[in-house]
Amino acid sequence: MNKTLLTLLRIAIGCFLISISVCLIAGTLRQFQAGKLLDISSDERLEEGTTYRRAIYHVQFGDVVYTGRGERVSLHSGDPGHGLIVGDPVQAAIDGGELILQRPDGKEIKTKIIKRQRAKAE
């Protein structure tokens, strides 16, 4: 193969890979909606002789309360809510079995949905 054809082939493959990457990134955009952060707590689980503590988030959308188990937190860690304030509105999205919360700094907290329940009528 001559150099020109090889260069064009490399450029075409590069463009193809970039377009696939853009499509994959665009496909992961989530529809965030306003919810209310009801509580942030933690639970402890024993796994193979080691106790792990994980953050638990309770978020209400309409009349449904979602409970999500988040990342591990240590005993001496800082704020497991990463700046979120209980009782305030929060931007969140449901993605399959995940509840994704948007932090005040724009980053995301991914949690696994462990419970869905109807909110109690007040």
Beta strands, then each sheet from edge to edge (+ up, - down):
strand 1: 33-47
strand 2: 50-61
strand 3: 64-72
strand 4: 89-95
strand 5: 98-102
strand 6: 108-118
sheet 1: 1+ 2- 3+ 6- 5+ 4- 1+
end
